[in-house]
Amino acid sequence: MAERIVVGAPLAVRGAKRVLTEMARTAPDPAGIRAARDACLRSEDYREAVAAFLAKRTPKFEGR
């Protein structure tokens, strides 16, 4: 499983870690969770993921 995570989009992995950290708190910050999600959805990596999916190719993530 770690191998699959390592090749994933760096911003998505970072965002997932942030969300998991927020959820581990006794009172998660919904605004922080939304901010992590929104940052991923606005990223170049997200657009690359969608384009790669539609083209049926492996995405090339840049961490942007």
C-alpha distances in whole Angstrom, upper triangle without the diagonal:
4,5,5,7,9,10,11,15,16,18,15,13,16,18,15,15,19,19,17,19,22,21,21,25,28,29,26,28,27,29,26,23,25,26,22,22,25,24,21,23,26,24,25,21,21,24,22,19,22,24,21,21,24,25,22,21,18,18,19,19,21,20,23
4,5,5,6,9,10,13,13,16,14,11,14,16,14,13,17,18,16,18,21,21,20,24,27,28,26,27,27,28,25,23,25,25,21,21,24,23,20,23,25,23,23,20,21,24,22,19,22,24,22,22,25,26,23,21,18,18,18,17,19,18,21
4,5,5,7,9,12,13,16,15,12,15,18,16,16,20,20,19,21,24,24,24,27,30,31,28,29,29,30,27,25,27,26,23,23,25,24,21,23,25,23,22,19,20,22,20,18,21,23,20,20,23,23,21,19,15,15,16,15,18,17,21
4,6,6,6,10,12,14,13,11,14,16,14,15,18,19,18,20,23,22,23,26,29,30,27,28,27,28,25,23,24,24,20,20,23,21,18,20,23,20,20,16,17,20,17,15,18,19,17,16,20,20,18,16,13,13,14,14,16,16,19
4,6,5,8,9,11,10,7,11,12,10,11,15,15,14,17,19,19,20,23,26,27,24,24,24,25,22,19,21,21,17,17,20,18,15,18,20,18,18,15,15,19,17,15,18,20,17,17,21,22,20,18,14,14,14,13,15,14,17
4,5,8,8,11,11,8,11,14,13,13,16,17,17,18,21,22,22,25,28,29,26,26,26,26,23,21,23,22,18,19,21,19,16,19,21,18,18,14,16,19,17,15,19,20,18,18,22,22,20,18,14,13,13,11,13,12,16
4,7,8,11,11,10,13,15,14,15,18,19,19,21,23,24,25,28,31,31,28,28,28,28,25,23,24,23,19,19,21,19,16,18,20,17,16,12,14,16,14,12,16,17,14,15,19,19,17,14,10,10,10,9,11,11,15
4,6,9,7,7,10,12,11,13,15,16,17,19,21,21,23,25,29,28,25,25,24,24,21,19,20,19,16,15,17,16,12,15,16,14,14,10,11,14,12,10,13,15,13,13,17,18,16,14,11,9,9,8,10,10,13
4,6,5,6,9,10,11,12,14,15,17,18,20,21,23,25,28,28,24,24,23,22,19,18,18,17,13,13,15,12,9,12,13,10,10,6,8,11,10,8,12,14,12,13,17,17,17,15,11,9,9,6,8,7,9
4,5,5,6,9,10,11,12,14,15,17,18,20,21,23,27,26,23,22,22,21,18,17,18,16,12,13,15,12,10,13,14,11,11,8,10,13,12,12,15,17,16,17,20,21,20,18,15,12,11,7,8,5,8
4,5,5,6,8,10,10,12,14,15,16,18,20,22,25,24,20,19,19,18,15,14,14,12,9,10,11,8,6,10,10,8,10,8,9,12,12,12,15,17,16,17,20,21,21,20,17,14,13,9,9,6,7
4,5,5,6,9,10,10,12,14,15,16,18,20,23,23,19,18,17,17,14,12,13,12,9,8,10,9,6,9,11,9,11,9,8,12,12,11,13,16,16,16,19,20,20,19,16,13,13,10,12,9,10
4,5,5,6,9,10,11,12,14,15,17,19,22,22,19,19,18,18,15,13,15,14,10,11,14,12,10,13,15,13,14,11,12,16,15,13,16,19,18,18,21,23,22,20,17,15,15,12,13,10,12
4,5,5,6,9,10,11,12,14,16,17,21,20,17,16,17,16,13,12,14,12,8,10,13,10,9,13,14,13,15,12,13,17,17,16,19,21,21,21,24,25,25,23,20,17,17,13,13,10,12
4,5,5,6,9,10,10,12,14,16,19,18,14,14,13,13,10,8,10,9,5,7,9,8,7,11,12,12,14,13,12,16,17,15,18,20,20,20,23,25,25,24,21,18,18,15,15,12,13
4,5,5,6,9,10,10,12,15,18,17,14,14,14,14,12,9,11,11,8,9,12,11,10,13,15,14,17,14,14,18,18,16,18,21,21,20,23,25,24,23,21,19,19,16,17,14,16
4,5,5,6,9,10,11,13,16,16,13,14,15,15,12,10,13,13,10,11,14,13,12,16,18,17,19,17,17,21,21,19,22,24,24,24,27,28,27,26,23,21,21,18,18,15,17
4,5,5,6,9,10,11,15,14,11,11,12,12,8,7,11,10,7,10,13,12,12,15,17,16,19,17,17,21,22,20,22,25,25,25,28,30,29,28,25,23,23,19,19,16,17
4,5,5,6,9,10,13,12,9,9,9,11,8,5,9,10,7,9,12,12,12,14,17,17,20,18,17,21,22,20,22,25,25,24,27,30,29,28,26,23,24,21,21,18,19
4,5,5,6,9,12,12,9,11,12,14,11,9,12,13,11,12,16,16,15,18,20,20,23,21,20,24,24,22,24,27,27,26,29,31,30,29,26,24,25,22,23,20,21
4,5,5,7,10,11,8,10,12,13,10,10,13,14,12,14,17,16,17,19,21,21,24,22,22,26,26,25,27,30,29,29,32,34,33,32,29,27,27,24,24,21,22
4,5,5,9,8,5,6,8,10,8,7,11,12,10,13,15,16,16,19,21,21,24,23,22,26,27,25,27,30,30,29,32,35,34,33,31,28,28,25,25,22,23
4,5,8,8,5,8,9,12,10,9,12,14,13,14,17,18,18,20,22,23,26,24,23,27,28,26,27,31,30,29,32,35,34,33,31,29,29,26,27,24,25
4,7,8,7,10,12,15,13,12,16,17,15,17,20,21,21,23,25,26,29,27,26,29,30,28,30,33,33,32,35,37,36,35,33,31,31,28,29,25,27
4,5,5,9,11,14,12,12,16,17,16,18,21,21,22,24,26,27,30,28,27,31,32,30,32,35,35,34,37,40,39,38,35,33,33,30,30,27,28
4,6,10,12,15,14,14,17,19,19,20,23,24,25,27,29,29,33,31,30,34,35,33,35,38,38,37,40,42,41,41,38,36,37,34,34,30,31
4,6,9,12,12,12,15,16,17,18,20,22,23,25,26,28,31,30,29,32,34,32,33,37,37,36,38,41,40,40,38,36,36,33,33,29,30
4,6,9,8,8,11,13,13,14,17,18,19,21,23,24,27,26,25,28,30,28,29,33,33,32,35,37,37,36,34,32,32,29,29,26,26
4,5,5,7,9,10,11,13,14,16,17,19,20,22,26,25,24,27,29,27,28,32,32,32,34,37,36,36,34,31,32,28,28,25,24
4,5,5,6,9,10,11,12,14,16,17,18,20,24,23,22,24,27,25,26,29,30,29,31,34,34,34,32,30,30,27,27,24,23
4,5,5,6,9,10,10,12,14,15,16,18,22,22,20,23,26,25,25,28,30,29,31,34,34,34,32,29,29,26,26,23,21
4,5,5,6,9,10,11,13,14,15,17,20,20,19,22,24,23,24,27,28,28,30,33,33,32,30,27,27,24,23,20,19
4,5,5,6,9,10,11,13,15,16,19,19,17,20,22,21,22,25,26,25,27,30,30,30,28,25,25,22,22,19,19
4,5,5,6,8,10,10,12,14,18,18,16,19,21,20,20,24,25,24,26,29,29,29,27,24,25,22,22,19,18
4,5,5,6,9,10,11,12,16,16,15,18,20,19,20,23,25,24,26,29,29,29,27,24,24,20,20,17,16
4,6,5,6,9,10,11,15,14,13,16,18,17,18,21,22,22,24,27,27,26,24,21,21,17,17,14,14
4,5,5,6,9,10,14,13,11,14,16,15,16,19,20,19,21,24,24,24,22,19,20,17,18,15,14
4,5,5,6,9,12,13,11,13,16,15,16,18,20,20,22,24,25,25,23,20,20,17,18,15,13
4,6,5,6,10,10,10,12,14,14,15,18,19,20,22,24,24,24,22,18,18,15,15,12,10
4,5,5,9,8,6,10,12,11,12,15,16,16,18,20,21,20,18,15,15,12,13,10,9
4,6,9,9,6,8,11,10,11,13,15,15,17,19,20,20,19,15,16,14,15,13,11
4,7,9,7,8,11,12,12,14,16,17,18,20,22,21,20,16,16,14,14,12,9
4,5,5,7,9,10,11,13,14,16,17,19,20,19,17,14,13,10,10,8,6
4,5,5,6,9,10,11,12,14,15,16,18,16,15,11,10,8,8,8,5
4,5,5,6,9,10,10,12,14,15,16,14,12,8,8,5,7,6,6
4,5,5,6,9,10,11,12,14,15,14,13,10,11,9,10,10,9
4,5,5,6,9,10,11,12,14,13,13,10,11,10,11,12,10
4,5,5,6,8,10,10,12,10,10,6,7,7,9,11,10
4,6,5,6,9,10,10,9,8,6,8,8,11,12,12
4,5,5,6,9,10,10,11,9,11,11,14,15,14
4,5,5,6,8,9,10,8,10,11,14,16,15
4,5,5,6,5,6,5,8,10,13,15,16
4,5,5,6,8,8,11,13,16,17,18
4,5,8,10,10,14,15,18,20,20
4,6,9,10,12,15,18,20,20
4,7,9,12,15,18,21,21
4,6,9,12,16,18,19
4,7,9,13,15,17
4,6,10,12,13
4,7,10,11
4,6,8
4,6
4
